[in-house]
Amino acid sequence: MRSLLASLSFALVIATAPAQAIVASTTGIPDPARVVDFGANVLTNFAPATNQFPGVTITNASYFTIGGSSLGITGGFLTQILTSTSSTVSLQFAAPVTDASFVYHQVGTGSPSTIRALLAGVVVDSFSGTWSQYQPNNVFGFTNLVFDEIQIDYVIDFNLDNLAFNPVGAARCPAFNGSGVNLAGFLCTALPVLGTTWQGTVVTTPNTLLTLLAYAPLGIGTPIPVFGGELLLQPSAGDVLFPGTGSYSLPIPNASVWTGVQFTFQAVRVDSIGGVPTIVPMNARTLVLGT
């Protein structure tokens, strides 16, 4: 991997993925840079939640703690202020973010909610729907968008937990694994922070002959069945294979122009199975360079 940066510089890609709302999903953003889970018994029940949780300022919500969990709500969470005359809760981030997701229960079957993303007070995306507190697909949010606030118009009551977000410029290393058939053994052991060296590991076995990182300039694609697993990358003429023995490193330049640059890799192992070299597809990761 010593020549990896030089090999990739000609084909570096800055994210241009389209903005997308997360509506009634079962999962949030992968490998978020920040997570606010609201703890348990951090505040007294029904105490106003404001600036007690780093990275976000909350308006028009109170705090509550339950024992156990309920469809993604665990321990402490946000809910309505019983005496409030407003039905809009605001989550104001300390700095602009590119992605955010959260578990949201609209209390009251048939009651609608409107969820908006705003930047400097201007709505940049929104969606509305009718959900309930009993559905398992209760994750909402926005991705590939720059915003600094989320507002939710609710009816009757709401519960909100597990707020995950990525500040603009944050170094990240999200994983992708298609349908989940591939082995999830490609790990980031250090984030791709500007001015440092990213470290990655492909988990091996005593029967592993070789590991490979496949680089794809076009990033993640539609999974394609291959070798008993899935190709997770979008094929192109610029794809490059980097052989190794499980450990990889990439020096990251210490220059702000690299902020947000992305490199997407999928790991592959070649194992000896019954004396026969066998290709074992593994998960992919996108290195998002940042601070």
Phi, psi and chi 1 to 4 in degrees:
 res  aa     phi    psi   chi1   chi2   chi3   chi4
   1 MET       -    1.8  -68.7  -75.0  -80.6      -
   2 ARG   -61.9  -31.2  -73.6  176.5  -64.6 -180.0
   3 SER   -98.4   11.5   62.0      -      -      -
   4 LEU   -61.5  -46.8  177.8   56.3      -      -
   5 LEU   -61.3  -43.6 -175.9   61.4      -      -
   6 ALA   -63.6  -36.7      -      -      -      -
   7 SER   -69.5  -30.8  -59.0      -      -      -
   8 LEU   -93.1  -20.5  -63.4 -178.9      -      -
   9 SER   -58.1  -32.6  -66.9      -      -      -
  10 PHE   -69.6  -16.8   74.4   94.5      -      -
  11 ALA  -126.7   23.4      -      -      -      -
  12 LEU   -63.3  144.8   65.2   86.1      -      -
  13 VAL  -126.7  129.2  175.8      -      -      -
  14 ILE   -95.8  137.5  -63.1  177.8      -      -
  15 ALA   -56.4  130.2      -      -      -      -
  16 THR  -132.1   22.9   56.1      -      -      -
  17 ALA   -63.5  145.0      -      -      -      -
  18 PRO   -69.9  150.4   25.8  -34.7      -      -
  19 ALA   -62.2  145.8      -      -      -      -
  20 GLN  -148.7  134.5 -178.2  177.6   -6.5      -
  21 ALA   -84.1  145.6      -      -      -      -
  22 ILE  -100.3  110.6  -58.6  171.8      -      -
  23 VAL  -123.9  115.5 -177.4      -      -      -
  24 ALA    51.3   53.8      -      -      -      -
  25 SER   -98.5  165.8  175.5      -      -      -
  26 THR   -96.9   -7.7   56.0      -      -      -
  27 THR  -136.5  153.2   57.1      -      -      -
  28 GLY   -97.4 -163.4      -      -      -      -
  29 ILE   -67.1  140.7   58.1  175.0      -      -
  30 PRO   -75.9  138.9   27.6  -34.0      -      -
  31 ASP    45.4   58.8  -63.2  -50.1      -      -
  32 PRO   -66.2  153.0   26.8  -35.9      -      -
  33 ALA   -72.6  -32.8      -      -      -      -
  34 ARG  -134.6  143.2  -51.6  -78.5 -172.7  -88.0
  35 VAL  -137.4  130.2  176.4      -      -      -
  36 VAL  -113.1  108.4  179.8      -      -      -
  37 ASP  -100.5    1.3   63.1    9.1      -      -
  38 PHE    64.7    8.6  -59.0  105.7      -      -
  39 GLY    57.7 -150.6      -      -      -      -
  40 ALA  -149.5  129.6      -      -      -      -
  41 ASN    59.4   29.8  -60.9  -55.1      -      -
  42 VAL   -70.6  -40.0  175.4      -      -      -
  43 LEU  -124.3  167.6  -54.4  174.5      -      -
  44 THR   -74.2  153.7   57.9      -      -      -
  45 ASN   -60.2  132.9  -75.8  -16.5      -      -
  46 PHE    71.9   12.8  -66.5  115.9      -      -
  47 ALA   -72.9  141.5      -      -      -      -
  48 PRO   -60.0  134.6  -22.5   33.8      -      -
  49 ALA   -96.5  126.5      -      -      -      -
  50 THR  -131.5  -90.8   54.3      -      -      -
  51 ASN  -115.0   27.4   58.9   -2.3      -      -
  52 GLN   -78.5  -11.2  -60.6   94.7  -22.1      -
  53 PHE  -119.0  117.1  -56.6   96.3      -      -
  54 PRO   -56.1  137.0  -25.4   35.0      -      -
  55 GLY    95.6  -10.3      -      -      -      -
  56 VAL  -149.2  140.3   61.4      -      -      -
  57 THR  -111.9  130.4  -62.3      -      -      -
  58 ILE  -109.9  136.7  -58.8  155.9      -      -
  59 THR  -125.9  132.8  -57.7      -      -      -
  60 ASN    66.0   47.9 -163.2   41.5      -      -
  61 ALA  -147.6  150.9      -      -      -      -
  62 SER  -115.3  170.8   63.6      -      -      -
  63 TYR  -106.7  146.7  177.8   87.7      -      -
  64 PHE  -150.7  148.0 -161.2   84.6      -      -
  65 THR  -122.0  131.7  -65.0      -      -      -
  66 ILE  -113.3  158.2   60.1  170.6      -      -
  67 GLY   -85.5  134.6      -      -      -      -
  68 GLY    79.3 -147.6      -      -      -      -
  69 SER  -147.3  161.3   61.9      -      -      -
  70 SER  -147.8  100.3  174.1      -      -      -
  71 LEU    50.0   54.3  -67.0  174.5      -      -
  72 GLY    92.7  -13.4      -      -      -      -
  73 ILE   -91.7  117.7  -58.0  -67.6      -      -
  74 THR  -133.2  129.8  -57.0      -      -      -
  75 GLY    63.8 -125.0      -      -      -      -
  76 GLY   -80.8  148.2      -      -      -      -
  77 PHE  -157.2  172.3   60.3   94.8      -      -
  78 LEU   -97.1  146.7  -57.7 -178.6      -      -
  79 THR  -150.2 -176.3 -171.5      -      -      -
  80 GLN   -69.3  156.6   68.5  166.9  -25.0      -
  81 ILE   -89.7  118.8  -66.4  179.0      -      -
  82 LEU   -59.3  -32.0  -64.2  175.7      -      -
  83 THR   -97.5    4.4   58.4      -      -      -
  84 SER   -75.9  145.1  175.7      -      -      -
  85 THR   -97.0   -2.3   58.5      -      -      -
  86 SER   -99.4  146.8  172.2      -      -      -
  87 SER  -116.9   28.6   58.3      -      -      -
  88 THR  -123.5  123.5  -61.3      -      -      -
  89 VAL  -103.6  141.3   59.3      -      -      -
  90 SER  -121.1  136.6  167.1      -      -      -
  91 LEU  -117.5  104.9  -53.5  172.9      -      -
  92 GLN  -101.7  117.3  179.0   75.6   53.7      -
  93 PHE   -80.0  148.7  -62.6  100.8      -      -
  94 ALA   -65.5  -25.7      -      -      -      -
  95 ALA  -148.7  157.1      -      -      -      -
  96 PRO   -55.7  147.1  -26.8   36.0      -      -
  97 VAL  -123.3  162.2  -58.0      -      -      -
  98 THR  -106.1  -21.1   55.8      -      -      -
  99 ASP  -148.6  146.3  -42.5  -85.3      -      -
 100 ALA  -156.3  142.2      -      -      -      -
 101 SER  -143.6  158.6   63.4      -      -      -
 102 PHE  -161.3  152.8   49.4   90.0      -      -
 103 VAL   -82.4  129.8  173.4      -      -      -
 104 TYR  -136.0  124.4  176.3   74.5      -      -
 105 HIS  -108.4  118.4  -67.6 -178.6      -      -
 106 GLN   -85.7  110.6  170.6   61.4   63.9      -
 107 VAL   -78.8  127.4  177.8      -      -      -
 108 GLY   108.8  102.9      -      -      -      -
 109 THR   -58.8  131.9  -57.3      -      -      -
 110 GLY    88.1    0.0      -      -      -      -
 111 SER   -88.2  134.0  -60.9      -      -      -
 112 PRO   -85.7  157.8   31.6  -35.2      -      -
 113 SER  -135.0  147.7  -64.3      -      -      -
 114 THR  -121.3  128.5  -63.2      -      -      -
 115 ILE  -119.0  126.5  -59.5  176.0      -      -
 116 ARG  -123.7  145.3  -64.4 -177.4  -67.9  -86.3
 117 ALA  -107.4  133.3      -      -      -      -
 118 LEU  -128.7  151.4  -58.0   90.9      -      -
 119 LEU  -128.5  119.4  179.9   63.5      -      -
 120 ALA    52.4   38.4      -      -      -      -
 121 GLY    85.4   -1.4      -      -      -      -
 122 VAL  -105.5  130.5  177.0      -      -      -
 123 VAL   -68.9  125.8  175.5      -      -      -
 124 VAL  -109.8  -15.2  -67.6      -      -      -
 125 ASP  -167.2  153.7 -160.0   -2.2      -      -
 126 SER  -162.3  161.2   68.1      -      -      -
 127 PHE  -155.6  158.2   58.0   88.7      -      -
 128 SER  -132.9  156.2  -59.1      -      -      -
 129 GLY  -175.5  176.5      -      -      -      -
 130 THR  -118.2  113.6  -58.6      -      -      -
 131 TRP  -128.4  177.9  -54.7  -72.5      -      -
 132 SER  -137.9  169.0   81.8      -      -      -
 133 GLN   -79.9    0.6   67.0 -166.6  106.0      -
 134 TYR  -106.2   -3.8  -54.5  109.7      -      -
 135 GLN   -88.0  141.8   62.5 -171.1   64.7      -
 136 PRO   -76.8  -23.9   26.8  -34.1      -      -
 137 ASN   -88.7   79.7   54.5  -35.1      -      -
 138 ASN  -124.7   28.8   52.3   29.7      -      -
 139 VAL  -102.3  134.0  179.0      -      -      -
 140 PHE  -134.8  164.0  -60.4   84.1      -      -
 141 GLY   155.3 -157.3      -      -      -      -
 142 PHE  -144.4  146.7  -56.7   90.0      -      -
 143 THR  -133.8  158.4   63.9      -      -      -
 144 ASN    53.9   46.9  -59.5  -46.7      -      -
 145 LEU  -147.7  147.2 -170.4   69.7      -      -
 146 VAL  -102.6  121.0  176.1      -      -      -
 147 PHE  -154.2  162.4   54.9  105.1      -      -
 148 ASP  -129.3    6.8   59.9   10.6      -      -
 149 GLU  -155.1  144.9 -177.3 -177.7    7.0      -
 150 ILE  -120.0  130.3  -69.4  174.8      -      -
 151 GLN  -117.4  141.3  -68.2 -179.7   -4.7      -
 152 ILE  -128.5  120.7  -55.7  170.9      -      -
 153 ASP   -91.4  119.2  -64.4  -20.8      -      -
 154 TYR  -121.4  164.4   64.0   92.1      -      -
 155 VAL  -123.3  134.5  175.6      -      -      -
 156 ILE    76.2  -70.0  -59.2  177.3      -      -
 157 ASP  -168.3  167.3 -167.0    4.3      -      -
 158 PHE  -151.7  161.3   72.4   93.8      -      -
 159 ASN  -130.1  137.5  -60.6  -33.1      -      -
 160 LEU  -139.6  133.7 -171.9  150.7      -      -
 161 ASP  -149.7  169.2 -160.9    1.6      -      -
 162 ASN    51.3   61.7  -66.7  -51.1      -      -
 163 LEU   -79.6  115.0  173.6   63.8      -      -
 164 ALA  -114.7  139.7      -      -      -      -
 165 PHE  -156.4  158.7   55.9   97.5      -      -
 166 ASN  -120.2  107.4  -64.7  -41.5      -      -
 167 PRO   -61.0  148.5  -22.4   33.8      -      -
 168 VAL   -57.8  129.1  170.2      -      -      -
 169 GLY    87.3    1.6      -      -      -      -
 170 ALA   -77.1  136.3      -      -      -      -
 171 ALA   -70.3  133.7      -      -      -      -
 172 ARG  -142.4  166.7  -61.9 -176.6  -71.1  117.8
 173 CYS  -147.5   60.8 -167.9      -      -      -
 174 PRO   -65.6  145.7   23.6  -33.2      -      -
 175 ALA   -99.8  151.0      -      -      -      -
 176 PHE  -136.1  136.3  -56.7   90.9      -      -
 177 ASN  -143.0   31.8 -155.1   12.8      -      -
 178 GLY    50.3 -127.0      -      -      -      -
 179 SER   -80.9   -7.1   68.5      -      -      -
 180 GLY    95.8    4.6      -      -      -      -
 181 VAL   -74.8  -27.1   66.5      -      -      -
 182 ASN   -73.8  152.3  -69.3    3.9      -      -
 183 LEU   -64.6  137.2  -70.3  178.0      -      -
 184 ALA   -97.8   71.2      -      -      -      -
 185 GLY  -120.1   11.9      -      -      -      -
 186 PHE  -100.5  114.2  174.7   24.8      -      -
 187 LEU  -119.3  147.7  -48.7  174.0      -      -
 188 CYS   -95.9  118.9  -77.8      -      -      -
 189 THR   -98.7   -8.2   53.8      -      -      -
 190 ALA  -149.8  140.1      -      -      -      -
 191 LEU   -74.7  155.0  -70.4  173.6      -      -
 192 PRO   -81.1   70.0   30.8  -36.2      -      -
 193 VAL   -86.0  136.2  175.4      -      -      -
 194 LEU   -53.2  134.0  -61.1 -179.9      -      -
 195 GLY    82.9    5.2      -      -      -      -
 196 THR  -123.1 -174.9   68.6      -      -      -
 197 THR  -114.2  118.3  -62.4      -      -      -
 198 TRP   -68.7  141.6  168.3   78.8      -      -
 199 GLN  -124.0  133.6  -56.6  -75.2  -18.3      -
 200 GLY  -133.2  153.4      -      -      -      -
 201 THR  -133.5  135.7  -62.1      -      -      -
 202 VAL  -107.5  115.1  178.3      -      -      -
 203 VAL   -63.8  129.1  176.1      -      -      -
 204 THR  -114.4  172.1   61.5      -      -      -
 205 THR  -126.5  169.8   74.9      -      -      -
 206 PRO   -59.1  -18.8  -27.2   36.2      -      -
 207 ASN   -95.3    3.1  -64.4  -37.2      -      -
 208 THR   -75.2  126.3  -61.6      -      -      -
 209 LEU   -92.5  -32.4  -55.6  174.1      -      -
 210 LEU  -164.3  148.0  176.8   72.0      -      -
 211 THR  -119.0  156.3   63.8      -      -      -
 212 LEU  -138.8  142.7  -61.8  159.5      -      -
 213 LEU  -111.6  121.7  -75.4 -171.2      -      -
 214 ALA   -96.6  121.4      -      -      -      -
 215 TYR   -97.5  134.9  164.7   68.5      -      -
 216 ALA  -126.4  112.4      -      -      -      -
 217 PRO   -59.4  -28.0  -18.7   28.1      -      -
 218 LEU   -89.2   -1.7  -60.2 -176.8      -      -
 219 GLY    78.0 -155.8      -      -      -      -
 220 ILE   -69.3  138.8  -62.7  -64.5      -      -
 221 GLY  -124.2 -175.1      -      -      -      -
 222 THR   -67.8  127.1  -58.3      -      -      -
 223 PRO   -55.1  136.1  -25.7   35.1      -      -
 224 ILE  -121.2  123.2  -59.1  172.4      -      -
 225 PRO   -59.7  131.6  -23.6   34.9      -      -
 226 VAL  -163.2  136.6   63.1      -      -      -
 227 PHE    52.1   37.4  -59.8  115.9      -      -
 228 GLY    76.8    4.5      -      -      -      -
 229 GLY  -137.9 -141.2      -      -      -      -
 230 GLU  -137.9  137.8  -67.3  175.9  -27.2      -
 231 LEU   -81.4  122.5  173.1   65.7      -      -
 232 LEU  -101.2   -7.4  -56.2  173.6      -      -
 233 LEU   -95.9  154.6  -52.0  177.9      -      -
 234 GLN   -85.2  111.4 -172.0  169.5  -16.5      -
 235 PRO   -64.1  144.9  -19.5   32.3      -      -
 236 SER  -160.1  169.4   75.7      -      -      -
 237 ALA   -67.8  -16.5      -      -      -      -
 238 GLY   -89.8    2.0      -      -      -      -
 239 ASP   -63.6  141.4  -66.9   -5.7      -      -
 240 VAL  -134.1  140.8 -177.1      -      -      -
 241 LEU  -105.5  133.0  -74.3  175.5      -      -
 242 PHE  -118.0  108.2  -64.4   95.8      -      -
 243 PRO   -75.9  155.9   27.8  -33.8      -      -
 244 GLY  -169.8 -167.6      -      -      -      -
 245 THR  -124.5   23.4   55.9      -      -      -
 246 GLY   117.5  -25.5      -      -      -      -
 247 SER  -112.1  134.2  -64.5      -      -      -
 248 TYR  -135.1  150.4  -67.0   87.1      -      -
 249 SER  -144.6  153.6   62.2      -      -      -
 250 LEU  -146.0  111.5  172.7   63.8      -      -
 251 PRO   -68.9  131.8   22.1  -29.4      -      -
 252 ILE  -103.3  125.3  -51.7  -62.0      -      -
 253 PRO   -59.9  147.7  -22.2   33.2      -      -
 254 ASN   -96.4   68.2 -169.0   13.6      -      -
 255 ALA  -143.3  132.5      -      -      -      -
 256 SER   -62.4  -22.5   60.0      -      -      -
 257 VAL   -63.0  -19.9   68.8      -      -      -
 258 TRP   -84.5   -7.4  -72.4   80.7      -      -
 259 THR   -60.4  127.0  -59.2      -      -      -
 260 GLY    89.0   -9.4      -      -      -      -
 261 VAL   -64.5  141.4  170.9      -      -      -
 262 GLN  -123.0  139.4  -60.5 -174.4    8.2      -
 263 PHE  -126.1  123.2  -63.5  122.2      -      -
 264 THR  -109.3  129.4  -60.8      -      -      -
 265 PHE  -127.8  148.3  -59.9   93.1      -      -
 266 GLN  -120.0  136.3  179.4  173.4   -3.1      -
 267 ALA   -89.3  146.7      -      -      -      -
 268 VAL  -138.2  138.1  178.0      -      -      -
 269 ARG  -111.7  146.6 -103.2 -171.1    1.4 -141.3
 270 VAL  -113.2  109.7 -179.3      -      -      -
 271 ASP  -108.1  150.9  -69.0  -10.5      -      -
 272 SER   -90.2  109.3  176.6      -      -      -
 273 ILE  -116.7  111.6  -59.8  178.8      -      -
 274 GLY    63.5   30.0      -      -      -      -
 275 GLY    81.1    3.2      -      -      -      -
 276 VAL  -111.6  125.6  177.7      -      -      -
 277 PRO   -60.3  125.9  -23.2   34.5      -      -
 278 THR  -129.1  131.4  -57.3      -      -      -
 279 ILE   -81.6  129.1  -65.3  175.1      -      -
 280 VAL  -120.1  102.0 -179.3      -      -      -
 281 PRO   -66.3  143.6  -19.8   33.1      -      -
 282 MET  -128.5 -175.4  -56.2 -179.7   79.4      -
 283 ASN   -72.2  169.2   62.9  -69.9      -      -
 284 ALA  -114.1  160.9      -      -      -      -
 285 ARG  -143.5  146.5  -74.0 -172.5  178.9  -89.5
 286 THR  -109.6  121.3  -65.0      -      -      -
 287 LEU   -84.5  115.2  -82.8   59.3      -      -
 288 VAL  -104.0  107.3 -176.7      -      -      -
 289 LEU   -71.9  139.8  -81.7   53.7      -      -
 290 GLY  -178.1 -158.7      -      -      -      -
 291 THR  -103.8      -   56.7      -      -      -
